Amino acid sequence: MSQLASSSRLEKMAALKENADTKDYSILVTGATGFIGKKLLERLAKTGYKVTAMSRSKYPDEENIRFVAADAFEMNSLNKALKGIETAFYLLHSMEGSKKEWEKFADREKLQAQNFLKAAENAGVKRIIYLGGLVNESLELSKHMRSRHEVGKILASGNIPVTELRASVIVGAEGGSYAMLRYLVERLPLMVCPKWVKSTTQPIAVDNVVDYLVGVMKNPMTAGKTLEIGGPDKMTYEQMMRLYSSIINRNLNIIQIPFLTPRLSSYWIDLVTPVKASLARPLVDSLVHDSYVKDNSIDELVPINLKHMTEAIKEARDEAVAFKPIGKLPEEKTSYKVNQKLLLISLCAMAIIGSTYYWMDDRTDVWEISWLFGSAIWYVAIIFAILFVRQKARLGYLIGGLLSWVTLAFWLFDNFYVVFQMSVIGAEPSIDVTLRNFIGAAFAGLAIFSSHNVFHKVRVYQARGESVKESAGAEVPSGARPVYNTDFT
């Protein structure tokens, strides 16, 4: 009986080994325009493999790459995409979406995996390689990590051998976790952090993830196995941020508070970094618990040279510098950059006009404690708004917009007497001060207009993929991938 089992196993291994010498375009990379998929596709094509690349939109074919358009929620397109495929890399997720739908990502990921498995079995796919998440399964998992593990179970429930790689934080220029790290450090000299920054993780360079994906494809012994992968360094997310700050020679001050929940953290990340709250929330949830490699069996099956985090971060920074500036679309009346400059000019003009209360205005009211205290808060808010607007952070646009509404109301109420013959803010101002208030109100209105434009338009400008045709106030369309680039023209 054991001989029969051994013989059957040898036959299966032989079939898998034969599969390693793949036929043209029999390797499928799903999520081909995504963070990992794009790099895997490039690696396979450069090393001589002829690969089929699957994405929602159709792209022109390239050398050794044939693009197919398919949606994992649509069976007909999946069946066509998987025709003739022998090895499939499953790199799909569904964490991003509209604000109303993002919490349903687990249901969408489950349906995607079920559809993909069914189509793969119909097409006679011989092997699936899946990239999942690394956590301690004995703990209560976040919704994001439960979904990642559930997808692995669904794919492995069929008759196709599945290799599942489990990784923690993946460091690369277009990775969500890395983008959170980068922009939080670069934009916040003082960082208020929740307790999850103390969780231990084992980050890995994106190039090493690709090394492992290609390595398990080449080694048939990895079929049917779940393997944990990580870089050579174990560190907390706080240590990663401090390492990044040391690389860019910047001081980093961290204050830890216990009540900053994952939901509040995701909203804060959304305002400070280019990472949307819908993506930040599951990423933060996955950082709540320790995630590091406990099973090192991958070392014998796929030996590679792992990059330390210092090297991985420097390479990610170099790659980010090479991002092309994102220009305005032909149908846009004003670009992001124009609106940003208008906002900065308006905020600076408001600050100058506001100062005239203390050298042009002859009313004694302005020297009262309440006026002085309000003026101090107002100037601090303007300074914060200008700093974050210069960093292209949505927090700056939000502060600038709210501050401009308050300022507009204040200056108009200060001129209340013009229409109603009565003073509301203080004593009745002089004619010169009245004129000053109307000029200030005009700049406040311009700031409101420009802050609204950039607050919404930044989402469109940070989309990667097909040209975005939505208006400036629209969310990034479904399927668009953030490039985490803030270099706009």
C-alpha positions in Angstrom: 0.0 0.0 0.0 2.8 2.4 0.9 4.6 1.5 -2.4 1.4 2.6 -4.3 1.2 5.8 -2.3 4.9 6.4 -2.9 4.5 5.7 -6.7 1.5 8.0 -6.9 3.5 10.7 -5.2 6.4 10.3 -7.5 4.2 10.5 -10.5 2.7 13.7 -9.2 6.1 15.1 -8.5 7.3 14.2 -12.0 4.3 15.9 -13.5 5.0 19.0 -11.5 8.7 18.9 -12.5 7.6 18.7 -16.1 5.4 21.7 -15.4 8.4 23.6 -14.3 9.6 23.6 -18.0 6.5 25.6 -18.9 5.0 26.1 -22.3 4.7 29.5 -23.8 2.2 31.7 -22.0 1.1 28.9 -19.7 2.1 30.9 -16.6 -0.6 33.3 -15.4 0.1 36.3 -13.2 -3.1 37.7 -11.7 -3.2 41.3 -10.4 -0.5 42.0 -13.0 -0.6 45.8 -12.6 -0.5 45.6 -8.8 2.4 46.1 -6.4 3.7 42.5 -6.4 2.2 41.4 -9.7 4.0 44.0 -11.8 7.4 43.1 -10.3 6.8 39.3 -10.7 5.7 39.8 -14.3 8.8 41.8 -15.0 11.1 39.3 -13.4 9.6 36.3 -15.3 9.6 38.1 -18.6 13.3 39.2 -18.2 14.4 35.7 -17.4 12.9 34.3 -20.6 9.4 33.0 -19.5 6.5 33.8 -21.8 3.8 34.9 -19.4 0.1 35.7 -19.5 -0.8 38.8 -17.4 -4.3 39.2 -16.1 -5.8 42.5 -15.1 -9.3 44.2 -15.3 -8.3 46.4 -18.2 -6.7 45.3 -21.4 -3.1 46.5 -22.0 -1.0 46.2 -25.1 1.2 43.1 -25.2 4.9 43.4 -24.5 8.0 41.3 -25.1 7.3 37.9 -23.5 4.0 39.2 -21.9 0.5 38.6 -23.2 -2.1 40.7 -21.5 -5.7 39.4 -21.0 -8.6 41.4 -19.5 -10.6 39.5 -16.8 -12.5 40.2 -13.7 -12.5 37.6 -10.9 -16.1 38.4 -10.2 -17.1 37.4 -13.8 -16.8 33.7 -14.7 -16.8 34.0 -18.5 -13.8 36.3 -18.5 -12.0 34.1 -16.0 -12.6 31.0 -18.1 -11.1 32.7 -21.1 -8.1 34.0 -19.2 -7.3 30.6 -17.7 -7.5 28.7 -21.0 -4.1 26.9 -21.6 -2.7 28.0 -18.2 -0.7 25.4 -16.2 0.7 27.5 -13.3 -1.3 30.4 -11.9 0.0 33.1 -9.4 -2.9 34.2 -7.3 -2.2 37.8 -6.2 -5.7 39.2 -6.0 -7.2 41.1 -3.1 -10.2 43.4 -2.7 -9.3 45.6 0.2 -9.9 48.9 -1.5 -13.2 50.3 -2.7 -15.7 53.1 -1.9 -16.1 54.3 1.6 -19.5 52.5 1.8 -18.3 49.2 0.6 -14.7 48.7 1.9 -15.9 46.8 5.0 -17.3 44.1 2.7 -13.8 43.3 1.3 -13.8 39.8 3.0 -16.9 38.7 1.2 -15.5 40.0 -2.1 -12.2 38.2 -1.6 -14.0 34.9 -0.7 -16.1 35.2 -3.9 -13.0 36.0 -6.0 -11.2 32.9 -4.7 -14.2 30.6 -5.2 -14.6 31.8 -8.8 -10.9 31.5 -9.5 -10.7 28.0 -8.2 -13.7 26.9 -10.2 -12.3 28.4 -13.4 -8.8 27.0 -12.8 -10.3 23.5 -12.3 -12.3 23.8 -15.5 -9.2 24.9 -17.4 -7.0 22.1 -16.1 -4.6 24.3 -14.2 -1.9 22.1 -12.6 -0.7 24.4 -9.9 -1.7 27.6 -7.9 0.8 29.8 -6.0 -0.8 32.2 -3.5 0.7 35.0 -1.5 -1.0 35.4 1.9 -0.4 37.0 5.2 1.8 36.0 8.1 0.3 36.0 11.7 0.1 33.8 14.7 -3.0 31.7 14.0 -3.5 30.9 17.7 -4.6 34.6 18.2 -7.8 36.2 17.3 -7.1 37.4 13.8 -8.1 40.7 12.3 -10.8 40.7 9.6 -8.1 41.3 7.0 -5.9 38.4 8.1 -8.9 36.1 8.5 -9.8 36.9 5.0 -6.2 36.2 3.7 -6.2 32.8 5.4 -9.8 32.0 4.3 -8.7 32.7 0.7 -5.8 30.2 1.1 -8.2 27.5 2.4 -10.6 28.0 -0.5 -7.9 27.7 -3.1 -6.5 24.6 -1.4 -10.0 23.0 -1.1 -9.9 21.9 -4.8 -7.9 19.2 -6.6 -5.1 21.6 -7.7 -1.9 21.6 -5.6 -1.5 25.0 -3.9 1.7 26.6 -2.6 0.9 29.4 -0.1 3.5 31.9 0.9 2.8 33.9 4.0 4.6 37.3 4.4 4.4 40.1 6.9 5.2 43.7 6.0 6.4 43.9 2.4 8.8 46.9 1.8 8.6 48.4 -1.7 7.9 51.8 -3.1 4.3 51.0 -4.0 3.4 48.9 -0.9 0.7 50.2 1.4 2.6 49.4 4.6 5.8 51.0 3.4 3.8 54.1 2.2 2.3 54.5 5.7 5.8 54.2 7.2 7.4 56.7 4.7 4.8 59.5 4.8 4.2 59.4 8.6 8.0 59.8 9.2 8.5 62.4 6.5 5.5 64.6 7.4 5.2 64.3 11.2 8.1 65.6 13.3 6.1 64.6 16.4 4.2 61.4 16.0 1.3 60.3 18.2 1.1 56.5 17.9 -1.1 53.7 19.2 0.2 50.6 21.0 0.3 48.5 17.8 3.6 50.2 16.7 5.2 48.0 19.4 4.1 44.8 17.7 7.0 42.7 16.3 7.1 42.1 12.6 9.6 40.5 10.2 9.5 42.8 7.1 10.7 41.6 3.8 12.0 43.4 0.6 9.6 43.2 -2.3 12.4 41.8 -4.5 12.9 38.9 -2.1 9.1 38.2 -2.2 9.5 37.9 -6.0 12.5 35.6 -5.5 10.4 33.3 -3.3 7.5 33.3 -5.7 9.7 32.3 -8.7 11.6 29.9 -6.5 8.6 27.9 -5.4 7.4 27.8 -9.0 10.7 26.2 -10.0 10.8 23.7 -7.1 8.0 21.1 -7.4 8.7 20.0 -3.8 6.9 23.2 -2.6 3.6 22.1 -4.1 0.9 21.6 -1.5 2.9 23.4 1.2 2.3 26.5 3.3 5.6 28.4 3.8 6.4 31.4 5.9 8.7 34.1 4.5 10.4 37.1 6.0 13.5 39.2 5.9 16.6 38.8 8.1 15.5 41.5 10.6 12.9 41.3 13.3 11.7 44.7 14.5 8.7 46.6 15.7 6.9 49.0 13.4 8.3 51.8 15.6 11.8 50.5 15.0 11.1 50.5 11.3 10.0 54.2 11.5 13.1 55.1 13.4 15.3 53.2 10.9 13.6 55.2 8.1 14.1 58.5 10.0 17.8 57.7 10.5 18.2 56.9 6.7 16.8 60.4 5.8 18.7 62.1 8.8 15.5 63.3 10.4 14.6 63.4 14.1 11.6 61.4 15.1 9.7 62.0 18.3 7.0 59.4 19.2 4.4 59.6 21.9 2.4 56.5 22.5 -1.3 56.7 23.5 -3.6 53.7 24.3 -6.9 55.0 23.0 -6.0 55.5 19.3 -8.1 52.6 17.8 -7.4 51.0 14.4 -10.4 52.9 13.0 -9.1 56.3 14.3 -5.6 55.4 13.1 -6.9 54.6 9.6 -8.6 58.0 9.4 -5.4 59.8 10.6 -3.3 57.9 8.1 -5.8 58.8 5.3 -5.3 62.5 6.1 -1.5 62.5 6.5 -0.4 59.9 3.9 -1.6 59.0 0.4 -3.0 55.7 1.8 -6.8 55.6 1.8 -8.6 54.8 5.0 -10.2 51.8 3.2 -6.7 50.3 2.8 -5.1 51.6 5.9 -7.8 50.0 8.2 -7.1 46.4 7.3 -3.3 47.1 7.2 -3.4 48.5 10.7 -5.6 45.7 11.9 -2.9 43.2 10.7 -0.2 45.1 12.6 -2.0 44.7 16.0 -0.4 41.3 16.6 3.1 40.1 16.2 3.9 38.6 12.8 7.2 36.9 12.3 8.5 33.6 10.8 8.3 30.5 13.1 8.8 27.9 10.4 12.0 28.3 8.4 11.5 25.3 6.1 11.5 27.7 3.1 15.3 28.1 3.6 16.0 24.6 2.4 13.5 24.6 -0.4 14.2 28.0 -1.9 17.6 29.4 -0.6 18.0 33.1 -1.4 20.1 36.0 -0.2 17.8 38.2 1.9 18.1 41.9 2.0 18.3 43.8 5.3 15.8 46.5 5.9 18.3 49.3 5.5 19.0 48.2 1.9 15.3 47.5 1.2 14.2 50.9 2.4 17.0 52.7 0.4 16.0 50.7 -2.8 12.3 51.7 -2.2 13.3 55.3 -1.9 15.3 55.2 -5.1 12.4 53.6 -6.9 10.0 56.3 -5.6 12.3 59.0 -6.9 12.0 57.5 -10.4 8.2 57.9 -10.4 7.0 60.1 -13.2 5.2 63.3 -12.3 1.4 63.0 -12.7 0.0 65.7 -15.0 -3.5 67.1 -15.4 -5.9 65.6 -17.8 -6.9 67.5 -20.9 -10.5 68.1 -19.7 -9.4 69.6 -16.4 -9.6 73.4 -16.1 -7.0 73.6 -13.4 -4.3 71.2 -12.3 -3.6 70.0 -8.8 -0.5 72.1 -8.6 -2.3 75.3 -9.6 -5.0 74.7 -6.9 -2.3 74.0 -4.3 -0.5 77.2 -5.1 -3.7 79.2 -4.9 -4.4 77.7 -1.5 -0.9 78.5 -0.2 -1.1 82.1 -1.6 -4.6 82.5 0.0 -3.5 81.2 3.4 -0.4 83.5 3.4 -2.6 86.4 2.3 -5.0 85.7 5.1 -2.2 85.6 7.7 -0.9 89.0 6.5 -4.4 90.5 6.4 -5.1 89.1 9.9 -2.0 90.8 11.3 -3.5 94.2 10.4 -5.8 93.9 13.4 -2.8 94.8 15.5 -1.3 97.7 13.5 -4.1 99.1 11.4 -7.2 98.6 13.6 -7.7 101.2 16.3 -10.3 99.3 18.2 -9.3 98.4 21.8 -11.3 95.1 21.5 -8.5 93.4 19.7 -6.2 93.6 22.8 -8.7 91.7 25.0 -7.6 88.3 26.2 -10.3 86.5 24.2 -9.1 88.2 21.0 -5.5 87.5 21.7 -6.1 83.8 22.5 -8.3 83.4 19.4 -5.7 85.1 17.2 -2.9 82.7 18.6 -5.0 79.6 17.8 -5.8 81.0 14.3 -2.2 81.6 13.5 -1.1 78.2 14.8 -3.8 76.6 12.5 -2.6 78.6 9.5 1.0 77.5 10.1 -0.1 73.9 10.4 -2.2 74.2 7.3 0.6 75.7 5.3 3.1 73.0 6.5 0.8 70.1 5.5 -0.3 71.7 2.2 3.4 72.0 1.3 3.7 68.3 2.0 0.6 67.6 -0.2 -1.2 66.0 2.7 -5.0 66.0 2.9 -4.8 67.1 6.5 -3.5 70.4 5.3 -6.3 70.9 2.8 -8.9 70.0 5.5 -7.4 72.4 8.1 -7.1 75.1 5.4 -10.7 74.6 4.2 -12.2 74.7 7.7 -10.1 77.6 8.8 -11.1 79.5 5.7 -14.8 79.0 6.4 -14.4 80.3 9.9 -12.3 83.2 8.8 -14.8 84.1 6.0 -17.6 84.1 8.6 -15.6 86.2 11.0 -14.7 88.9 8.6 -18.2 89.1 7.2 -19.7 89.3 10.7 -17.2 92.1 11.5 -18.8 94.0 8.6 -22.3 93.2 9.8 -23.0 96.9 10.5 -22.8 97.7 6.8 -26.2 96.1 6.2 -27.8 96.0 9.6 -26.3 99.1 11.3 -25.2 97.1 14.3 -21.8 95.6 15.3 -21.6 91.9 16.2 -17.8 91.0 16.6 -16.6 94.2 18.4 -16.9 97.9 18.1 -17.9 99.3 14.7 -14.8 99.2 12.5 -13.6 102.2 10.4 -14.0 102.4 6.7 -10.4 101.2 6.1 -10.9 98.2 8.3 -14.2 97.5 6.6 -12.5 97.4 3.2 -9.8 95.2 4.8 -12.5 92.8 5.9 -14.0 92.5 2.4 -10.5 91.9 0.9 -9.8 89.3 3.5 -13.2 87.6 2.8 -12.3 87.4 -0.9 -9.0 85.6 -0.1 -10.9 83.3 2.3 -13.4 82.4 -0.4 -10.5 81.6 -2.8 -8.9 79.4 -0.1 -12.2 77.6 0.3 -12.5 76.9 -3.4 -8.9 75.7 -3.8 -8.9 73.6 -0.7 -12.0 71.8 -1.8 -10.5 71.1 -5.2 -7.2 69.7 -3.9 -8.8 67.8 -1.0 -10.7 65.7 -3.5 -8.5 65.9 -6.6 -5.5 64.4 -4.8 -7.3 61.0 -4.9 -7.7 61.2 -8.6 -4.0 62.2 -9.1 -2.8 59.3 -7.0 -4.5 56.8 -9.1 -2.4 54.5 -11.3 -3.6 52.6 -14.4 -6.2 53.8 -16.8 -6.7 57.5 -17.2 -9.2 58.7 -14.6 -12.2 60.4 -16.2 -14.1 61.2 -13.1 -14.5 64.8 -11.9 -12.2 66.4 -9.3 -14.7 65.6 -6.6 -14.9 61.9 -7.4 -13.4 59.0 -5.5 -10.7 57.0 -7.2 -12.6 54.6 -9.5 -12.9 50.9 -8.6 -9.8 49.0 -9.6 -7.4 52.0 -9.7 -4.2 51.4 -7.9 -2.5 54.1 -5.8 1.1 54.8 -6.8 1.9 56.7 -3.6 3.4 59.5 -5.6 3.0 63.1 -4.5 4.9 64.7 -7.3 2.1 66.4 -9.3 2.4 68.8 -12.2 
